[in-house]
Amino acid sequence: MATPSSSSSSAAAAGPSSSTLPPVPRATSVLVIGMAGSGKSTFAGALSDYVSQQAAQQQPAAAAEVTEETPQSSPAYIVNLDPAVNSLNYEPSVDIRDTIDYKRVMEEYNLGPNGGILTSLNLFTTKFDQVLGILERRAAEVDQIILDTPGQIEIFTWSASGTIITDSLASAMPTCVAYVVDTPKTTAPATFMSNMLYACSIMYKTKLPLILVFNKIDMQTHDFALEWMSDFETFQAALQKGNATDNVDVAGNLSGARKSTGDGSGSGSYMNSLMNSMALVLDEFYNNIRAVGVSSTTHEGMSDVLSTISAARQEYLTEYRPELERLRQSRVEKENARKKEEVRRMMKDLRVGGKGGNPAGGSGGSRAEDEDKEDPRVTAMMRGEEDYDGNGTLLDPDEEEYMGQGAAQGQAGQPVRRGPGATGGISIDDGTQWPPAA
């Protein structure tokens, strides 16, 4: 489990203090994603309960002895992003249902169930900056921030709102993706491969550390899945037992599972051939993925989940955050270059159209030298200095006032001209001078 001390050391290793990113907080956000029915909400609630139990167990020890070397855990902060769920096995800290009425959205926009969920999530995302502000404040007090996503995986994974939420979290704090797999149903090679492909696509889309969470291991252990991931020949042997869409009797206790016939009846089918090819393609994915088994009802394997989240946090700090810093710095440099180019064009336009500009081909240097020369009018505008008369000559406020008075007299029939030896006064044709000499 991540601790404040480990977070601070990780922040030091993440980069220099001049980083354009916010400081690394204590918390790690966990995006819980998975197929419908895989047990995402149950897993999110179980993880939150387990973290709270660990925090409660440490409180008596903390009362007896408190040291900086043994920072205490705190309950997890949990967010529900599913607007259509009727009931939850946990009490969310932030609930989308408090903001968006899913059924009313369906009625007002004449939408179906999936369209209503997507539109509700889009409306919620328009205010996600406020939610992110809450999460950033809480990130200094908790170890995990758990986000429970909608049951329909494609609504969150491939929508604009899901991308905005994921990227916003990842830029604010260490973030990882927990992809929940329904272990009993994964005993069918085709279902197993579908989950692996989806997990692979999510990892490459988000570029975040990903954890494979094989849920419901109290009903079916996940050892067979780990073996299929590590040994291609074992997966190939399972395919040869029959149709790839049927469950394999991996432990001899699956009712309705196909038995091995030994005749290789499934080896020649198109589906089995496709699964064989995909298994070879995903070999590199298997070598760099973290997988853990868990039971959301018995809390078996929850300690492994927390240690895996801690490892994913380190991966975020060493790989994802430096890349995010590089991209942000590159964006800042491009924006600065764009602003400089706009200023250069504006100076060029003012020089061509102004009264003090040099005509093309005239004396005073080449065109390139003229473009590089700084225009005092632009400098005055950008620096907010004194008023100027538009021809590059800055005016003293008092002098401008005198000129205004002289102009008024000129309109009354007395021509006005600047005195040849004056230092700011105005000479009039009748011989007088304004202002009068001291």
KAMO-V131734 format. One record per run of one state. SS is the DSSP state (@ for helix, = for strand, . for the rest). FROM is the first residue (numbers start at 0). TO is the last residue. If there is no record, write none. Layout:
# KAMO-V131734
SS;FROM;TO / SS;FROM;TO
This chain:
# KAMO-V131734
.;0;2 / @;3;13 / .;14;26 / =;27;33 / .;34;38 / @;39;63 / .;64;75 / =;76;79 / .;80;92 / =;93;94 / @;95;97 / .;98;100 / @;101;108 / .;109;111 / @;112;124 / .;125;126 / @;127;137 / .;138;142 / =;143;147 / .;148;151 / @;152;156 / .;157;158 / @;159;171 / .;172;172 / =;173;181 / .;182;182 / @;183;186 / =;187;187 / @;188;205 / .;206;207 / =;208;214 / .;215;221 / @;222;229 / .;230;230 / @;231;238 / .;239;245 / =;246;247 / .;248;256 / =;257;257 / .;258;268 / @;269;280 / .;281;281 / @;282;286 / .;287;288 / =;289;292 / .;293;300 / @;301;352 / .;353;365 / @;366;371 / .;372;374 / @;375;382 / .;383;386 / =;387;387 / .;388;392 / =;393;393 / .;394;395 / @;396;410 / .;411;414 / =;415;416 / .;417;424 / =;425;427 / .;428;431 / =;432;433 / .;434;437
